Amino acid sequence: MQTNVAQLLKAPVGSIRTLPVDDNLEDNGKVYHVKGELTLVRTNNSILAEGMLATQIRITCSRCLKPFTLKLPLKIQEEFFPTIDIVTGMKLPKPEDPGSFTIDEHHILDLKEAIRQYIVIAMPMKPLCKVQCAGLCDTCGKDLNLGDCSCSHEDIDPRWAELLKLKNSNKLKIANPDKQRKKVK
């Protein structure tokens, strides 16, 4: 994921170079195979890398806790600033933004950190193995994707328990209005 951009830095503003990407990226013991194509464009004082890449990650579903593979499209648009002037060999001032990506003193543009950051940003906060994932039963832990469990799913707030008792006792009285009338007579 490194490429020498010395010739592109010597080229006039607006010059374009296509860079195919088909490489592995390692991050904290995980390996991501990244594939796609980037366009490198020479700008006034940098090189703009943009294009579409894709990778797959192994991740755990946030509802059913089963691992699954998720395809991640990565729309890359990042600017890389040279640290050495290609013509004079003099050191260039650092970019204003401290988080900017740079091209090293040998004119090597390294995409690894930028792509790693795009992967992290593209990861969903609550990944789902499928949109209709039913998850796990809160009571018994059964995977509800495999079928219903026998648990009662009537969640009752304990603060309302007395009112529920009252409601249920009124249902019994209303359910048998003839018995109520006989008592009144």
C-alpha positions as CSV (number, residue, x, y, z in Angstrom):
1,M,0.0,0.0,0.0
2,Q,3.0,2.2,-0.6
3,T,3.8,3.9,-3.8
4,N,6.5,6.2,-5.0
5,V,5.0,9.5,-6.2
6,A,8.2,11.3,-7.2
7,Q,7.2,11.5,-10.9
8,L,3.7,12.7,-10.0
9,L,5.1,15.4,-7.8
10,K,7.2,16.6,-10.7
11,A,4.2,16.6,-13.0
12,P,2.0,19.7,-13.6
13,V,-1.0,20.4,-11.4
14,G,-3.9,18.3,-12.5
15,S,-1.9,15.3,-13.6
16,I,-3.5,11.9,-12.8
17,R,-2.2,8.5,-12.0
18,T,-4.3,5.4,-11.4
19,L,-3.3,3.1,-8.5
20,P,-4.8,-0.4,-8.3
21,V,-5.0,-1.6,-4.7
22,D,-5.0,-5.3,-3.9
23,D,-3.2,-5.8,-0.6
24,N,-3.5,-6.9,3.0
25,L,-3.7,-4.4,5.9
26,E,-2.8,-5.6,9.4
27,D,-4.3,-3.8,12.4
28,N,-4.0,-5.1,16.0
29,G,-3.7,-8.7,14.8
30,K,-6.6,-8.5,12.3
31,V,-5.8,-8.8,8.6
32,Y,-8.1,-7.0,6.1
33,H,-7.8,-7.7,2.4
34,V,-8.4,-4.4,0.7
35,K,-9.2,-4.2,-3.0
36,G,-10.1,-1.5,-5.4
37,E,-8.7,1.4,-7.4
38,L,-7.5,4.9,-6.4
39,T,-6.9,7.9,-8.5
40,L,-3.9,10.1,-7.5
41,V,-4.3,13.7,-8.6
42,R,-1.5,16.3,-8.4
43,T,-2.7,19.5,-6.7
44,N,-1.0,22.8,-6.0
45,N,0.8,21.5,-2.9
46,S,-0.3,17.9,-2.4
47,I,-1.6,14.7,-3.9
48,L,-5.2,13.9,-3.6
49,A,-6.1,10.2,-3.4
50,E,-9.7,9.3,-4.1
51,G,-11.6,6.3,-5.2
52,M,-13.5,3.2,-4.0
53,L,-12.0,0.3,-2.1
54,A,-13.6,-2.6,-0.4
55,T,-12.8,-5.1,2.4
56,Q,-14.5,-7.7,4.5
57,I,-14.4,-7.9,8.3
58,R,-15.3,-10.7,10.7
59,I,-17.5,-9.1,13.3
60,T,-20.1,-10.2,15.9
61,C,-23.8,-9.5,15.6
62,S,-25.0,-7.1,18.3
63,R,-28.3,-8.9,18.7
64,C,-27.6,-12.7,18.4
65,L,-23.9,-12.6,19.2
66,K,-23.0,-14.8,16.3
67,P,-19.9,-13.9,14.2
68,F,-20.4,-13.1,10.6
69,T,-18.6,-11.5,7.6
70,L,-19.5,-8.0,6.7
71,K,-18.5,-6.3,3.4
72,L,-17.3,-2.7,3.9
73,P,-17.2,-0.3,1.0
74,L,-14.6,2.5,1.5
75,K,-15.0,5.7,-0.3
76,I,-11.5,7.2,0.0
77,Q,-10.8,10.9,-0.4
78,E,-7.6,12.0,1.3
79,E,-4.9,14.6,0.7
80,F,-1.2,13.7,1.2
81,F,1.3,16.5,1.6
82,P,5.0,16.2,0.7
83,T,7.6,16.8,3.4
84,I,10.5,17.4,0.9
85,D,10.4,19.7,-2.1
86,I,10.9,17.4,-5.2
87,V,12.9,20.0,-7.1
88,T,15.1,21.6,-4.4
89,G,15.3,18.8,-1.9
90,M,14.5,21.3,0.8
91,K,12.3,20.4,3.8
92,L,8.8,21.8,3.4
93,P,6.7,23.2,6.3
94,K,4.3,20.8,8.0
95,P,0.7,21.0,7.0
96,E,-1.5,23.3,9.2
97,D,-3.7,20.4,10.3
98,P,-1.7,18.1,12.6
99,G,-3.8,15.1,11.5
100,S,-2.8,15.5,7.8
101,F,-1.2,12.6,6.0
102,T,2.3,13.2,4.6
103,I,4.5,11.8,1.9
104,D,7.9,10.8,3.4
105,E,11.3,12.2,2.5
106,H,11.8,9.4,-0.2
107,H,8.5,10.5,-1.9
108,I,6.7,7.4,-0.7
109,L,3.0,7.8,-0.2
110,D,1.8,5.2,2.4
111,L,-1.9,4.5,2.3
112,K,-2.0,2.1,5.2
113,E,-3.0,4.5,8.0
114,A,-5.5,6.4,5.9
115,I,-7.2,3.1,4.9
116,R,-7.1,1.8,8.4
117,Q,-8.9,4.9,9.6
118,Y,-11.5,4.6,6.9
119,I,-12.1,0.9,7.9
120,V,-12.6,2.0,11.6
121,I,-15.0,4.7,10.6
122,A,-17.0,2.4,8.2
123,M,-17.5,-0.2,10.9
124,P,-21.1,-0.1,12.2
125,M,-21.7,0.7,15.9
126,K,-24.2,-2.1,16.2
127,P,-23.5,-4.6,13.5
128,L,-26.3,-6.9,12.5
129,C,-25.9,-10.3,10.8
130,K,-29.2,-9.5,9.0
131,V,-31.7,-6.7,9.2
132,Q,-34.4,-9.0,10.6
133,C,-32.2,-10.6,13.3
134,A,-34.4,-11.3,16.2
135,G,-31.6,-11.5,18.7
136,L,-31.6,-13.5,22.0
137,C,-34.3,-13.9,24.6
138,D,-33.7,-11.6,27.5
139,T,-34.8,-14.2,29.9
140,C,-33.4,-17.6,28.8
141,G,-30.9,-16.5,26.1
142,K,-32.3,-18.6,23.3
143,D,-31.5,-17.5,19.8
144,L,-34.9,-16.2,18.6
145,N,-33.7,-16.6,14.9
146,L,-34.1,-20.3,15.5
147,G,-37.7,-20.1,16.9
148,D,-39.7,-18.7,19.8
149,C,-38.9,-19.6,23.3
150,S,-41.4,-20.5,26.1
151,C,-40.6,-17.5,28.2
152,S,-43.3,-15.0,29.1
153,H,-42.3,-11.7,27.5
154,E,-44.7,-9.5,29.4
155,D,-42.3,-7.1,31.0
156,I,-43.9,-5.5,34.1
157,D,-42.4,-2.5,35.7
158,P,-42.6,-3.3,39.5
159,R,-43.8,0.2,40.2
160,W,-47.0,-0.6,38.3
161,A,-47.6,-4.1,39.8
162,E,-50.3,-3.1,42.2
163,L,-52.3,-1.3,39.4
164,L,-52.0,-4.4,37.3
165,K,-53.5,-6.5,40.1
166,L,-56.3,-4.0,40.4
167,K,-56.9,-4.1,36.6
168,N,-56.9,-7.9,36.6
169,S,-59.4,-8.0,39.5
170,N,-61.7,-5.6,37.7
171,K,-61.6,-7.8,34.6
172,L,-62.9,-10.7,36.5
173,K,-65.8,-8.7,37.9
174,I,-66.6,-7.2,34.5
175,A,-66.3,-10.6,32.8
176,N,-69.2,-11.9,34.9
177,P,-71.7,-9.1,35.0
178,D,-74.6,-11.5,35.8
179,K,-73.0,-12.5,39.1
180,Q,-72.5,-8.8,40.0
181,R,-76.2,-8.1,39.4
182,K,-77.4,-11.0,41.5
183,K,-75.4,-9.8,44.4
184,V,-77.0,-6.3,44.2
185,K,-80.5,-7.7,44.2
